[in-house]
Amino acid sequence: IQVLDSFNRTINYEEELVELSRWSNYDILQWDVVVKKNIPRQHDACSCGIFTIKYMQFWNGSEITNPFTQKDMEKFRKKMPAELILSPLNEL
């Protein structure tokens, strides 16, 4: 696990992960900013968490592979508890 603390300009990481995660530039102020257009947008004040989860699920590194809209949020809200409970990663 790595934690990038941009305020204190530090990176905390587990010792065994050092070789797997070397960055060439730690100064986030010098990183390129890429603005993606035509991506799903939240249009209410309460769907940010679901939008974040769906971005993580459907982002392949360059685009959203399964487009979704604000209209899909109610369906996701109903489906997500079952997905979490029935997940093979859920040991309980």
MOPAC internal coordinates of N, CA, C and O (Angstrom, degrees):
PM7 1SCF
backbone

  N    0.0000 0     0.00 0     0.00 0    0    0    0
  C    1.4462 1     0.00 0     0.00 0    1    0    0
  C    1.5128 1   108.03 1     0.00 0    2    1    0
  O    1.2310 1   120.82 1   -45.30 1    3    2    1
  N    1.3320 1   116.04 1   134.70 1    3    2    1
  C    1.4486 1   121.40 1   175.40 1    5    3    2
  C    1.5100 1   109.53 1  -119.20 1    6    5    3
  O    1.2310 1   120.83 1   -37.90 1    7    6    5
  N    1.3152 1   116.02 1   142.10 1    7    6    5
  C    1.4487 1   121.28 1   175.55 1    9    7    6
  C    1.5167 1   107.34 1  -125.00 1   10    9    7
  O    1.2310 1   120.67 1   -60.31 1   11   10    9
  N    1.3113 1   116.33 1   119.69 1   11   10    9
  C    1.4582 1   122.22 1   177.65 1   13   11   10
  C    1.5161 1   107.63 1   -97.54 1   14   13   11
  O    1.2310 1   120.09 1   -65.24 1   15   14   13
  N    1.3012 1   117.44 1   114.76 1   15   14   13
  C    1.4556 1   123.07 1   179.01 1   17   15   14
  C    1.5228 1   107.62 1  -104.31 1   18   17   15
  O    1.2310 1   120.66 1   -83.19 1   19   18   17
  N    1.3352 1   116.35 1    96.81 1   19   18   17
  C    1.4606 1   120.06 1  -174.93 1   21   19   18
  C    1.5227 1   112.29 1   -71.93 1   22   21   19
  O    1.2310 1   119.84 1   155.46 1   23   22   21
  N    1.3323 1   117.90 1   -24.54 1   23   22   21
  C    1.4583 1   120.06 1   179.32 1   25   23   22
  C    1.5234 1   111.52 1   -71.08 1   26   25   23
  O    1.2310 1   120.49 1   136.81 1   27   26   25
  N    1.3306 1   116.67 1   -43.19 1   27   26   25
  C    1.4639 1   120.61 1  -179.83 1   29   27   26
  C    1.5214 1   112.94 1   -95.32 1   30   29   27
  O    1.2310 1   120.77 1  -179.55 1   31   30   29
  N    1.3341 1   116.12 1     0.45 1   31   30   29
  C    1.4611 1   122.44 1   178.89 1   33   31   30
  C    1.5308 1   111.74 1    55.10 1   34   33   31
  O    1.2310 1   121.38 1  -132.60 1   35   34   33
  N    1.3402 1   114.97 1    47.40 1   35   34   33
  C    1.4571 1   119.80 1   178.43 1   37   35   34
  C    1.5245 1   109.93 1  -130.09 1   38   37   35
  O    1.2310 1   121.27 1   -22.34 1   39   38   37
  N    1.3184 1   115.17 1   157.66 1   39   38   37
  C    1.4481 1   121.91 1   173.35 1   41   39   38
  C    1.5159 1   107.41 1  -128.03 1   42   41   39
  O    1.2310 1   120.76 1   -56.65 1   43   42   41
  N    1.3166 1   116.16 1   123.35 1   43   42   41
  C    1.4560 1   122.05 1   177.98 1   45   43   42
  C    1.5150 1   107.72 1  -106.97 1   46   45   43
  O    1.2310 1   120.37 1   -45.40 1   47   46   45
  N    1.3158 1   116.90 1   134.60 1   47   46   45
  C    1.4552 1   119.78 1  -178.03 1   49   47   46
  C    1.5166 1   110.27 1  -151.04 1   50   49   47
  O    1.2310 1   121.95 1   -21.27 1   51   50   49
  N    1.3348 1   113.87 1   158.73 1   51   50   49
  C    1.4575 1   120.30 1   174.91 1   53   51   50
  C    1.5242 1   108.02 1   -71.84 1   54   53   51
  O    1.2310 1   119.95 1   -41.48 1   55   54   53
  N    1.2980 1   117.71 1   138.52 1   55   54   53
  C    1.4645 1   122.99 1  -174.78 1   57   55   54
  C    1.5203 1   112.76 1   -55.23 1   58   57   55
  O    1.2310 1   119.73 1   139.09 1   59   58   57
  N    1.3369 1   118.12 1   -40.91 1   59   58   57
  C    1.4649 1   119.75 1  -175.71 1   61   59   58
  C    1.5278 1   113.16 1   -72.04 1   62   61   59
  O    1.2310 1   119.95 1   169.10 1   63   62   61
  N    1.3242 1   117.70 1   -10.90 1   63   62   61
  C    1.4603 1   119.75 1  -178.84 1   65   63   62
  C    1.5286 1   113.42 1   -95.51 1   66   65   63
  O    1.2310 1   119.80 1   179.12 1   67   66   65
  N    1.2893 1   117.99 1    -0.88 1   67   66   65
  C    1.4557 1   121.46 1  -175.22 1   69   67   66
  C    1.5243 1   111.67 1   -54.57 1   70   69   67
  O    1.2310 1   119.46 1   132.22 1   71   70   69
  N    1.3087 1   118.63 1   -47.78 1   71   70   69
  C    1.4579 1   121.50 1  -176.19 1   73   71   70
  C    1.5219 1   112.79 1   -69.37 1   74   73   71
  O    1.2310 1   120.19 1   156.08 1   75   74   73
  N    1.3227 1   117.25 1   -23.92 1   75   74   73
  C    1.4610 1   120.31 1  -177.67 1   77   75   74
  C    1.5212 1   113.10 1   -84.16 1   78   77   75
  O    1.2310 1   119.94 1   167.16 1   79   78   77
  N    1.3048 1   117.73 1   -12.84 1   79   78   77
  C    1.4588 1   118.03 1  -169.33 1   81   79   78
  C    1.5319 1   112.84 1  -137.92 1   82   81   79
  O    1.2310 1   120.05 1  -124.53 1   83   82   81
  N    1.2658 1   117.50 1    55.47 1   83   82   81
  C    1.4660 1   119.94 1   176.98 1   85   83   82
  C    1.5248 1   109.80 1   -88.92 1   86   85   83
  O    1.2310 1   120.81 1   -55.70 1   87   86   85
  N    1.3180 1   116.06 1   124.30 1   87   86   85
  C    1.4541 1   121.60 1   176.51 1   89   87   86
  C    1.5122 1   107.95 1  -102.21 1   90   89   87
  O    1.2310 1   120.70 1   -33.34 1   91   90   89
  N    1.3147 1   116.26 1   146.66 1   91   90   89
  C    1.4562 1   118.96 1   179.54 1   93   91   90
  C    1.5233 1   111.80 1   -85.18 1   94   93   91
  O    1.2310 1   119.83 1   157.17 1   95   94   93
  N    1.3226 1   117.92 1   -22.83 1   95   94   93
  C    1.4557 1   120.31 1  -177.70 1   97   95   94
  C    1.5257 1   109.56 1  -138.69 1   98   97   95
  O    1.2310 1   120.33 1   -70.74 1   99   98   97
  N    1.3233 1   116.97 1   109.26 1   99   98   97
  C    1.4519 1   121.98 1  -178.51 1  101   99   98
  C    1.5287 1   113.13 1   -88.20 1  102  101   99
  O    1.2310 1   119.94 1   173.37 1  103  102  101
  N    1.3020 1   117.72 1    -6.63 1  103  102  101
  C    1.4603 1   121.15 1  -177.73 1  105  103  102
  C    1.5250 1   109.15 1   -85.18 1  106  105  103
  O    1.2310 1   120.85 1   -82.95 1  107  106  105
  N    1.3435 1   115.98 1    97.05 1  107  106  105
  C    1.4654 1   119.40 1  -174.63 1  109  107  106
  C    1.5214 1   112.60 1   -63.99 1  110  109  107
  O    1.2310 1   119.88 1   160.63 1  111  110  109
  N    1.3187 1   117.83 1   -19.37 1  111  110  109
  C    1.4682 1   119.83 1   177.52 1  113  111  110
  C    1.5221 1   111.79 1   -69.64 1  114  113  111
  O    1.2310 1   120.10 1   162.75 1  115  114  113
  N    1.3149 1   117.41 1   -17.25 1  115  114  113
  C    1.4656 1   121.47 1   178.55 1  117  115  114
  C    1.5298 1   112.70 1   -98.74 1  118  117  115
  O    1.2310 1   119.81 1   176.47 1  119  118  117
  N    1.3257 1   117.96 1    -3.53 1  119  118  117
  C    1.4557 1   120.37 1  -179.43 1  121  119  118
  C    1.5221 1   110.46 1   -69.35 1  122  121  119
  O    1.2310 1   120.60 1   -32.04 1  123  122  121
  N    1.3083 1   116.46 1   147.96 1  123  122  121
  C    1.4562 1   121.22 1   174.98 1  125  123  122
  C    1.5265 1   108.94 1   -69.80 1  126  125  123
  O    1.2310 1   121.11 1   -39.10 1  127  126  125
  N    1.3166 1   115.48 1   140.90 1  127  126  125
  C    1.4529 1   121.30 1   175.41 1  129  127  126
  C    1.5244 1   107.30 1  -103.28 1  130  129  127
  O    1.2310 1   120.85 1   -55.68 1  131  130  129
  N    1.3120 1   115.98 1   124.32 1  131  130  129
  C    1.4630 1   121.20 1   179.13 1  133  131  130
  C    1.5195 1   107.75 1  -111.86 1  134  133  131
  O    1.2310 1   120.71 1   -59.01 1  135  134  133
  N    1.3134 1   116.24 1   120.99 1  135  134  133
  C    1.4539 1   121.31 1   179.28 1  137  135  134
  C    1.5197 1   108.10 1  -100.94 1  138  137  135
  O    1.2310 1   121.18 1   -60.10 1  139  138  137
  N    1.3173 1   115.34 1   119.90 1  139  138  137
  C    1.4580 1   121.14 1   178.82 1  141  139  138
  C    1.5173 1   108.84 1   -92.48 1  142  141  139
  O    1.2310 1   120.59 1   -44.36 1  143  142  141
  N    1.3162 1   116.47 1   135.64 1  143  142  141
  C    1.4581 1   121.42 1   177.39 1  145  143  142
  C    1.5163 1   109.07 1  -108.44 1  146  145  143
  O    1.2310 1   121.12 1   -16.70 1  147  146  145
  N    1.3040 1   115.47 1   163.30 1  147  146  145
  C    1.4656 1   122.06 1   178.85 1  149  147  146
  C    1.5207 1   112.41 1    58.45 1  150  149  147
  O    1.2310 1   120.91 1  -134.41 1  151  150  149
  N    1.3235 1   115.86 1    45.59 1  151  150  149
  C    1.4577 1   120.77 1   176.02 1  153  151  150
  C    1.5303 1   108.49 1  -110.29 1  154  153  151
  O    1.2310 1   119.80 1   -20.36 1  155  154  153
  N    1.3210 1   117.98 1   159.64 1  155  154  153
  C    1.4630 1   119.76 1   178.99 1  157  155  154
  C    1.5281 1   111.42 1   -57.01 1  158  157  155
  O    1.2310 1   121.11 1   -42.01 1  159  158  157
  N    1.3204 1   115.48 1   137.99 1  159  158  157
  C    1.4662 1   121.48 1  -178.51 1  161  159  158
  C    1.5213 1   110.43 1  -121.78 1  162  161  159
  O    1.2310 1   121.66 1   -40.14 1  163  162  161
  N    1.3071 1   114.42 1   139.86 1  163  162  161
  C    1.4571 1   121.59 1   176.31 1  165  163  162
  C    1.5238 1   108.50 1   -81.57 1  166  165  163
  O    1.2310 1   120.44 1   -44.13 1  167  166  165
  N    1.3359 1   116.77 1   135.87 1  167  166  165
  C    1.4667 1   121.01 1  -179.40 1  169  167  166
  C    1.5225 1   112.33 1  -123.69 1  170  169  167
  O    1.2310 1   120.39 1  -161.82 1  171  170  169
  N    1.3251 1   116.86 1    18.18 1  171  170  169
  C    1.4563 1   120.58 1   175.22 1  173  171  170
  C    1.5233 1   108.64 1  -136.85 1  174  173  171
  O    1.2310 1   120.81 1     3.51 1  175  174  173
  N    1.3237 1   116.05 1  -176.49 1  175  174  173
  C    1.4695 1   119.63 1  -176.72 1  177  175  174
  C    1.5206 1   113.13 1  -103.08 1  178  177  175
  O    1.2310 1   119.82 1  -170.66 1  179  178  177
  N    1.3480 1   117.95 1     9.34 1  179  178  177
  C    1.4642 1   117.79 1  -173.53 1  181  179  178
  C    1.5292 1   114.63 1  -134.80 1  182  181  179
  O    1.2310 1   119.29 1  -171.56 1  183  182  181
  N    1.3086 1   118.96 1     8.44 1  183  182  181
  C    1.4705 1   120.64 1  -177.43 1  185  183  182
  C    1.5243 1   113.75 1  -106.43 1  186  185  183
  O    1.2310 1   119.52 1  -169.73 1  187  186  185
  N    1.3225 1   118.52 1    10.27 1  187  186  185
  C    1.4628 1   120.48 1  -173.70 1  189  187  186
  C    1.5338 1   112.06 1   -61.24 1  190  189  187
  O    1.2310 1   120.13 1   140.92 1  191  190  189
  N    1.3265 1   117.35 1   -39.08 1  191  190  189
  C    1.4689 1   119.61 1  -179.52 1  193  191  190
  C    1.5142 1   112.20 1   -65.13 1  194  193  191
  O    1.2310 1   120.78 1   136.15 1  195  194  193
  N    1.3299 1   116.10 1   -43.85 1  195  194  193
  C    1.4637 1   119.59 1   179.88 1  197  195  194
  C    1.5272 1   110.15 1   -67.87 1  198  197  195
  O    1.2310 1   120.19 1   139.71 1  199  198  197
  N    1.3228 1   117.23 1   -40.29 1  199  198  197
  C    1.4631 1   119.67 1   176.26 1  201  199  198
  C    1.5319 1   110.25 1   -58.78 1  202  201  199
  O    1.2310 1   120.20 1   136.37 1  203  202  201
  N    1.3260 1   117.23 1   -43.63 1  203  202  201
  C    1.4635 1   120.97 1   179.91 1  205  203  202
  C    1.5206 1   110.96 1   -61.58 1  206  205  203
  O    1.2310 1   120.27 1   134.41 1  207  206  205
  N    1.3195 1   117.10 1   -45.59 1  207  206  205
  C    1.4694 1   120.82 1   179.43 1  209  207  206
  C    1.5228 1   110.38 1   -62.60 1  210  209  207
  O    1.2310 1   120.13 1   135.86 1  211  210  209
  N    1.3181 1   117.37 1   -44.14 1  211  210  209
  C    1.4662 1   120.48 1  -178.86 1  213  211  210
  C    1.5253 1   111.17 1   -67.27 1  214  213  211
  O    1.2310 1   119.76 1   143.88 1  215  214  213
  N    1.3456 1   118.07 1   -36.12 1  215  214  213
  C    1.4718 1   119.75 1   173.68 1  217  215  214
  C    1.5254 1   110.25 1   -58.77 1  218  217  215
  O    1.2310 1   120.45 1   135.19 1  219  218  217
  N    1.3352 1   116.74 1   -44.81 1  219  218  217
  C    1.4642 1   120.12 1  -179.78 1  221  219  218
  C    1.5220 1   111.50 1   -65.68 1  222  221  219
  O    1.2310 1   120.08 1   141.00 1  223  222  221
  N    1.3140 1   117.44 1   -39.00 1  223  222  221
  C    1.4647 1   120.65 1  -179.52 1  225  223  222
  C    1.5266 1   112.02 1   -68.56 1  226  225  223
  O    1.2310 1   120.31 1   138.99 1  227  226  225
  N    1.3194 1   117.02 1   -41.01 1  227  226  225
  C    1.4608 1   120.84 1  -169.93 1  229  227  226
  C    1.5301 1   114.66 1  -102.60 1  230  229  227
  O    1.2310 1   119.23 1  -178.20 1  231  230  229
  N    1.3310 1   119.08 1     1.80 1  231  230  229
  C    1.4719 1   121.89 1   179.71 1  233  231  230
  C    1.5210 1   109.27 1   -89.12 1  234  233  231
  O    1.2310 1   120.16 1   -53.65 1  235  234  233
  N    1.3199 1   117.31 1   126.35 1  235  234  233
  C    1.4688 1   120.36 1  -178.52 1  237  235  234
  C    1.5308 1   112.19 1  -103.91 1  238  237  235
  O    1.2310 1   120.01 1  -172.19 1  239  238  237
  N    1.3066 1   117.58 1     7.81 1  239  238  237
  C    1.4580 1   121.55 1  -179.25 1  241  239  238
  C    1.5096 1   112.53 1   109.72 1  242  241  239
  O    1.2310 1   120.29 1   160.87 1  243  242  241
  N    1.3238 1   117.04 1   -19.13 1  243  242  241
  C    1.4566 1   119.56 1   177.74 1  245  243  242
  C    1.5258 1   113.65 1  -138.76 1  246  245  243
  O    1.2310 1   120.30 1   162.40 1  247  246  245
  N    1.3421 1   117.04 1   -17.60 1  247  246  245
  C    1.4590 1   119.07 1  -179.90 1  249  247  246
  C    1.5255 1   111.04 1  -159.99 1  250  249  247
  O    1.2310 1   121.09 1   -14.95 1  251  250  249
  N    1.3229 1   115.52 1   165.05 1  251  250  249
  C    1.4569 1   122.06 1   172.81 1  253  251  250
  C    1.5187 1   107.53 1   -79.87 1  254  253  251
  O    1.2310 1   120.34 1   -58.32 1  255  254  253
  N    1.3299 1   116.95 1   121.68 1  255  254  253
  C    1.4593 1   120.42 1  -175.11 1  257  255  254
  C    1.5194 1   113.45 1   -85.81 1  258  257  255
  O    1.2310 1   120.16 1   160.40 1  259  258  257
  N    1.3182 1   117.29 1   -19.60 1  259  258  257
  C    1.4530 1   121.65 1   179.68 1  261  259  258
  C    1.5315 1   107.51 1  -134.59 1  262  261  259
  O    1.2310 1   119.95 1   -91.19 1  263  262  261
  N    1.3288 1   117.69 1    88.81 1  263  262  261
  C    1.4701 1   120.14 1  -175.36 1  265  263  262
  C    1.5293 1   112.13 1   -56.97 1  266  265  263
  O    1.2310 1   120.85 1   -34.35 1  267  266  265
  N    1.3224 1   115.98 1   145.65 1  267  266  265
  C    1.4536 1   122.42 1   177.60 1  269  267  266
  C    1.5187 1   108.57 1  -142.46 1  270  269  267
  O    1.2310 1   121.03 1   -15.90 1  271  270  269
  N    1.3222 1   115.64 1   164.10 1  271  270  269
  C    1.4658 1   121.01 1  -178.39 1  273  271  270
  C    1.5225 1   109.34 1  -133.70 1  274  273  271
  O    1.2310 1   121.40 1    -3.13 1  275  274  273
  N    1.3133 1   114.92 1   176.87 1  275  274  273
  C    1.4616 1   121.23 1   176.07 1  277  275  274
  C    1.5289 1   110.46 1   -57.86 1  278  277  275
  O    1.2310 1   120.31 1   145.64 1  279  278  277
  N    1.3182 1   117.01 1   -34.36 1  279  278  277
  C    1.4721 1   120.92 1  -179.30 1  281  279  278
  C    1.5318 1   112.18 1   -62.82 1  282  281  279
  O    1.2310 1   120.04 1   156.18 1  283  282  281
  N    1.3377 1   117.53 1   -23.82 1  283  282  281
  C    1.4696 1   121.61 1  -179.54 1  285  283  282
  C    1.5281 1   113.17 1   -80.26 1  286  285  283
  O    1.2310 1   119.60 1   168.91 1  287  286  285
  N    1.3187 1   118.36 1   -11.09 1  287  286  285
  C    1.4658 1   120.84 1  -172.52 1  289  287  286
  C    1.5230 1   112.85 1   -62.59 1  290  289  287
  O    1.2310 1   119.79 1   139.63 1  291  290  289
  N    1.3193 1   118.01 1   -40.37 1  291  290  289
  C    1.4683 1   119.50 1  -179.27 1  293  291  290
  C    1.5263 1   110.59 1   -63.68 1  294  293  291
  O    1.2310 1   120.31 1   139.15 1  295  294  293
  N    1.3193 1   117.01 1   -40.85 1  295  294  293
  C    1.4704 1   121.37 1   176.89 1  297  295  294
  C    1.5295 1   110.17 1   -62.66 1  298  297  295
  O    1.2310 1   120.30 1   136.05 1  299  298  297
  N    1.3336 1   117.04 1   -43.95 1  299  298  297
  C    1.4626 1   120.89 1   179.17 1  301  299  298
  C    1.5281 1   110.84 1   -62.91 1  302  301  299
  O    1.2310 1   120.28 1   139.25 1  303  302  301
  N    1.3375 1   117.06 1   -40.75 1  303  302  301
  C    1.4748 1   120.89 1   179.86 1  305  303  302
  C    1.5322 1   111.23 1   -60.35 1  306  305  303
  O    1.2310 1   120.57 1   142.08 1  307  306  305
  N    1.3110 1   116.52 1   -37.92 1  307  306  305
  C    1.4656 1   120.18 1  -178.90 1  309  307  306
  C    1.5228 1   111.51 1   -76.93 1  310  309  307
  O    1.2310 1   120.19 1   146.68 1  311  310  309
  N    1.3219 1   117.24 1   -33.32 1  311  310  309
  C    1.4602 1   121.86 1  -174.86 1  313  311  310
  C    1.5412 1   112.99 1   -84.52 1  314  313  311
  O    1.2310 1   120.22 1   148.20 1  315  314  313
  N    1.3177 1   117.18 1   -31.80 1  315  314  313
  C    1.4585 1   121.34 1  -173.06 1  317  315  314
  C    1.5289 1   114.85 1   -59.79 1  318  317  315
  O    1.2310 1   118.35 1   137.34 1  319  318  317
  N    1.3395 1   120.76 1   -42.66 1  319  318  317
  C    1.4769 1   118.70 1   178.45 1  321  319  318
  C    1.5273 1   112.61 1   -58.73 1  322  321  319
  O    1.2310 1   120.40 1   138.27 1  323  322  321
  N    1.3259 1   116.84 1   -41.73 1  323  322  321
  C    1.4700 1   119.68 1   178.91 1  325  323  322
  C    1.5251 1   110.81 1   -64.97 1  326  325  323
  O    1.2310 1   120.22 1   139.19 1  327  326  325
  N    1.3371 1   117.19 1   -40.81 1  327  326  325
  C    1.4683 1   120.16 1   178.81 1  329  327  326
  C    1.5249 1   110.98 1   -61.37 1  330  329  327
  O    1.2310 1   120.52 1   139.31 1  331  330  329
  N    1.3332 1   116.61 1   -40.69 1  331  330  329
  C    1.4682 1   120.35 1  -179.54 1  333  331  330
  C    1.5341 1   111.43 1   -69.91 1  334  333  331
  O    1.2310 1   120.54 1   135.38 1  335  334  333
  N    1.3136 1   116.56 1   -44.62 1  335  334  333
  C    1.4749 1   120.09 1  -178.20 1  337  335  334
  C    1.5183 1   111.45 1   -68.18 1  338  337  335
  O    1.2310 1   119.79 1   139.71 1  339  338  337
  N    1.3275 1   118.01 1   -40.29 1  339  338  337
  C    1.4516 1   121.60 1  -175.41 1  341  339  338
  C    1.5347 1   114.01 1   -90.14 1  342  341  339
  O    1.2310 1   120.41 1  -179.07 1  343  342  341
  N    1.3011 1   116.82 1     0.93 1  343  342  341
  C    1.4610 1   120.77 1  -179.32 1  345  343  342
  C    1.5288 1   110.95 1   -61.47 1  346  345  343
  O    1.2310 1   119.90 1   -41.20 1  347  346  345
  N    1.3447 1   117.79 1   138.80 1  347  346  345
  C    1.4649 1   119.96 1   175.51 1  349  347  346
  C    1.5393 1   111.82 1   -64.06 1  350  349  347
  O    1.2310 1   120.23 1   162.93 1  351  350  349
  N    1.3228 1   117.17 1   -17.07 1  351  350  349
  C    1.4661 1   120.32 1   178.46 1  353  351  350
  C    1.5278 1   111.92 1   -81.76 1  354  353  351
  O    1.2310 1   120.31 1   167.72 1  355  354  353
  N    1.3259 1   117.02 1   -12.28 1  355  354  353
  C    1.4569 1   121.69 1   179.04 1  357  355  354
  C    1.5246 1   108.31 1   -82.95 1  358  357  355
  O    1.2310 1   120.14 1   -72.52 1  359  358  357
  N    1.3077 1   117.33 1   107.48 1  359  358  357
  C    1.4579 1   121.89 1  -175.23 1  361  359  358
  C    1.5268 1   112.99 1   -73.70 1  362  361  359
  O    1.2310 1   119.83 1   159.29 1  363  362  361
  N    1.3112 1   117.93 1   -20.71 1  363  362  361
  C    1.4588 1   120.30 1  -179.68 1  365  363  362
  C    1.4987 1   109.77 1   -83.07 1  366  365  363
  O    1.2310 1   120.10 1   180.00 1  367  366  365

